[in-house]
Amino acid sequence: MSDGLAGVEGTEFHIEITERYAAHNYHPLPVVLASGEGAWVTDVDGNRYLDCLAGYSALNFGHSHPRLVARAQQQLGTLTLTSRAFFNDQLGPFALALSELTGKEMMLPMNSGAEAVETALKVSRKWGYQVKGVPEDQANIIVMEGNFHGRTTTIISFSDDKVAHDNYGPYTPGFRAVTYGDIEAVRAAVDEHTVAVLFEPIQGEGGVVIPPEGFLR
């Protein structure tokens, strides 16, 4: 921080410089958080809040949990990060434990939900071409109206949210949108070139939308 900003730490100051120097991809509440413990957070003016957002589910273990902080510090002091050009002594045991926990043959760790969905799209298409025998570049994936899976270019290509979608074309083809929760619409959209159906068990971006009884089955 430059000398002219030293010692200035109020809410208005932080909001002003964030709005001035950071891209406006979000429109946060006018609260500037500085610390947290458990489910409680404190802002730069000393006000405390119960954190019910939990980093959109990424921080469900709370803030500053002593066991997690100690483990992170231990690892940071031992080996911070390795390229996948090497093996390391943490990935294998983690992959084994997670695969056994979920009952899957193997796992692929991700940094974000959008990255996970992008990978699922790629795997589905590759399976379609190499296993199902779909002609090259003809695979289609059924998606749901009202979906939210992230903000990458491919994902927003099948979004009907104007804020997420508009002005980012040209868009990635290969998706068919149907009404969320309408199993007959899904069946009607599937053809010999369909490689996947992508949906959220409960839609959450535009309000909590629960599918009809029986849709998931």
Secondary structure per residue as TSV (DSSP state, phi and psi in degrees):
chain	resnum	aa	ss	phi	psi
A	1	M	-	360.0	137.7
A	2	S	-	-68.7	161.9
A	3	D	G	-59.3	-33.1
A	4	G	G	-69.3	-16.2
A	5	L	G	-102.9	-5.3
A	6	A	T	-61.3	133.2
A	7	G	T	83.9	-3.4
A	8	V	-	-98.4	112.0
A	9	E	-	-135.3	15.2
A	10	G	-	-75.9	167.6
A	11	T	H	-57.7	-49.8
A	12	E	H	-59.5	-40.8
A	13	F	H	-60.8	-49.5
A	14	H	H	-64.8	-40.3
A	15	I	H	-64.8	-42.1
A	16	E	H	-62.7	-47.1
A	17	I	H	-74.5	-29.7
A	18	T	H	-66.6	-45.8
A	19	E	H	-65.3	-30.1
A	20	R	H	-78.0	-39.7
A	21	Y	H	-113.0	-11.3
A	22	A	S	-108.8	140.1
A	23	A	-	-59.0	145.7
A	24	H	-	-89.5	57.6
A	25	N	S	-85.0	-10.8
A	26	Y	-	-133.5	159.8
A	27	H	-	-127.0	81.8
A	28	P	-	-71.3	164.0
A	29	L	-	-64.7	151.9
A	30	P	S	-77.6	56.8
A	31	V	-	-129.1	129.0
A	32	V	-	-110.5	101.2
A	33	L	E	-80.3	143.4
A	34	A	E	-124.7	-27.9
A	35	S	E	-155.6	165.4
A	36	G	E	-157.3	152.2
A	37	E	E	-147.4	121.7
A	38	G	B	64.6	-127.7
A	39	A	T	-92.8	3.0
A	40	W	E	-108.9	140.5
A	41	V	E	-126.4	155.3
A	42	T	E	-125.4	136.7
A	43	D	E	-91.6	178.1
A	44	V	T	-67.7	-14.7
A	45	D	T	-99.3	4.9
A	46	G	S	91.0	3.6
A	47	N	-	-79.3	140.8
A	48	R	E	-105.8	144.5
A	49	Y	E	-135.7	147.0
A	50	L	E	-83.9	117.1
A	51	D	-	-82.7	97.2
A	52	C	-	-96.0	-1.5
A	53	L	S	-85.7	-36.4
A	54	A	G	54.2	41.9
A	55	G	G	56.7	38.8
A	56	Y	G	51.7	44.5
A	57	S	G	89.5	-8.8
A	58	A	T	-78.2	-12.7
A	59	L	T	-124.9	41.1
A	60	N	T	-68.3	-11.6
A	61	F	T	-86.5	1.9
A	62	G	-	85.4	-176.5
A	63	H	B	-102.1	137.7
A	64	S	S	57.6	36.5
A	65	H	-	-61.5	123.5
A	66	P	H	-59.6	-37.1
A	67	R	H	-67.8	-41.8
A	68	L	H	-70.2	-40.7
A	69	V	H	-62.6	-43.2
A	70	A	H	-64.1	-40.4
A	71	R	H	-68.0	-40.4
A	72	A	H	-64.0	-43.5
A	73	Q	H	-63.2	-39.6
A	74	Q	H	-60.6	-45.7
A	75	Q	H	-69.3	-41.1
A	76	L	H	-60.9	-33.7
A	77	G	T	-81.4	-8.7
A	78	T	T	-104.4	-54.3
A	79	L	-	-157.5	115.5
A	80	T	-	-77.5	-52.6
A	81	L	-	-157.4	141.7
A	82	T	-	-125.3	146.4
A	83	S	-	-68.7	155.4
A	84	R	T	-73.3	3.5
A	85	A	T	-70.3	-13.0
A	86	F	S	-123.3	159.2
A	87	F	-	-83.9	161.3
A	88	N	-	-141.6	170.6
A	89	D	T	-87.1	8.3
A	90	Q	T	-109.3	-34.7
A	91	L	H	-66.4	-44.8
A	92	G	H	-59.3	-53.6
A	93	P	H	-60.6	-35.8
A	94	F	H	-65.1	-45.2
A	95	A	H	-62.3	-41.6
A	96	L	H	-62.3	-49.0
A	97	A	H	-63.3	-42.8
A	98	L	H	-70.4	-38.4
A	99	S	H	-63.1	-42.2
A	100	E	H	-67.4	-39.4
A	101	L	H	-63.3	-40.3
A	102	T	H	-94.2	-7.1
A	103	G	T	71.2	28.4
A	104	K	-	-107.3	160.9
A	105	E	S	-73.4	-35.9
A	106	M	-	-158.4	171.8
A	107	M	-	-136.8	163.1
A	108	L	-	-137.0	108.4
A	109	P	-	-70.9	146.3
A	110	M	-	-128.4	158.1
A	111	N	S	-91.5	-19.7
A	112	S	S	-154.4	162.0
A	113	G	H	-65.4	-39.3
A	114	A	H	-61.2	-41.5
A	115	E	H	-63.4	-38.8
A	116	A	H	-64.4	-43.0
A	117	V	H	-67.5	-42.5
A	118	E	H	-56.9	-42.5
A	119	T	H	-66.0	-40.6
A	120	A	H	-61.7	-39.2
A	121	L	H	-63.0	-43.4
A	122	K	H	-65.3	-45.2
A	123	V	H	-61.2	-42.6
A	124	S	H	-62.9	-44.2
A	125	R	H	-66.4	-43.5
A	126	K	H	-62.6	-41.6
A	127	W	H	-59.8	-42.7
A	128	G	I	-60.1	-41.7
A	129	Y	I	-77.7	-40.4
A	130	Q	I	-89.7	-26.8
A	131	V	I	-110.9	-51.9
A	132	K	I	-75.6	-27.2
A	133	G	-	88.5	25.6
A	134	V	-	-66.5	135.7
A	135	P	-	-58.8	150.3
A	136	E	T	-54.3	132.4
A	137	D	T	64.4	19.7
A	138	Q	-	-110.3	-1.1
A	139	A	-	-65.7	141.4
A	140	N	E	-128.0	152.1
A	141	I	E	-126.2	130.4
A	142	I	E	-83.0	128.0
A	143	V	E	-124.8	170.6
A	144	M	E	-107.2	139.7
A	145	E	T	-62.0	144.0
A	146	G	T	80.6	11.2
A	147	N	-	-73.3	159.3
A	148	F	-	-145.0	115.6
A	149	H	-	-124.7	-0.1
A	150	G	-	141.0	-170.5
A	151	R	S	-127.7	19.8
A	152	T	S	-74.7	164.6
A	153	T	H	-60.1	-43.9
A	154	T	H	-65.0	-43.1
A	155	I	H	-67.1	-41.7
A	156	I	H	-72.0	-13.2
A	157	S	H	-63.9	-28.1
A	158	F	T	-112.6	23.8
A	159	S	-	-92.9	142.8
A	160	D	-	-104.2	13.8
A	161	D	-	-84.6	114.2
A	162	K	H	-60.6	-35.3
A	163	V	H	-65.0	-41.3
A	164	A	H	-78.1	-29.3
A	165	H	H	-97.2	-48.1
A	166	D	T	-66.7	143.4
A	167	N	T	74.7	19.5
A	168	Y	-	-119.1	10.4
A	169	G	-	-71.3	169.3
A	170	P	S	-72.4	150.8
A	171	Y	-	-100.6	157.2
A	172	T	-	-75.0	125.6
A	173	P	-	-82.5	177.2
A	174	G	-	103.4	16.7
A	175	F	E	-126.7	144.2
A	176	R	E	-125.1	119.4
A	177	A	E	-94.1	135.1
A	178	V	E	-129.5	167.9
A	179	T	-	-66.6	128.8
A	180	Y	T	-62.8	131.5
A	181	G	T	89.3	-3.8
A	182	D	-	-99.4	95.4
A	183	I	H	-66.5	-31.8
A	184	E	H	-68.0	-35.0
A	185	A	H	-66.4	-37.2
A	186	V	H	-63.1	-48.0
A	187	R	H	-59.6	-40.1
A	188	A	H	-69.0	-28.7
A	189	A	H	-82.5	-21.0
A	190	V	-	-74.4	132.7
A	191	D	-	-136.3	-169.1
A	192	E	T	-68.3	-12.4
A	193	H	T	-103.4	3.7
A	194	T	E	-75.2	130.3
A	195	V	E	-113.9	-12.0
A	196	A	E	-168.1	158.7
A	197	V	E	-121.4	122.1
A	198	L	-	-110.3	123.7
A	199	F	-	-157.1	160.7
A	200	E	-	-95.2	133.8
A	201	P	S	-55.3	-37.9
A	202	I	S	-137.2	122.2
A	203	Q	B	-73.9	141.4
A	204	G	-	-132.8	-13.1
A	205	E	T	-74.2	-42.5
A	206	G	T	-101.3	30.1
A	207	G	S	112.0	158.8
A	208	V	-	-81.1	109.5
A	209	V	B	-114.1	113.6
A	210	I	-	-99.6	131.2
A	211	P	-	-70.8	161.5
A	212	P	-	-63.7	156.1
A	213	E	T	-54.6	129.7
A	214	G	T	95.4	-15.6
A	215	F	S	-63.1	-45.4
A	216	L	-	-66.3	-39.6
A	217	R	-	-64.1	360.0
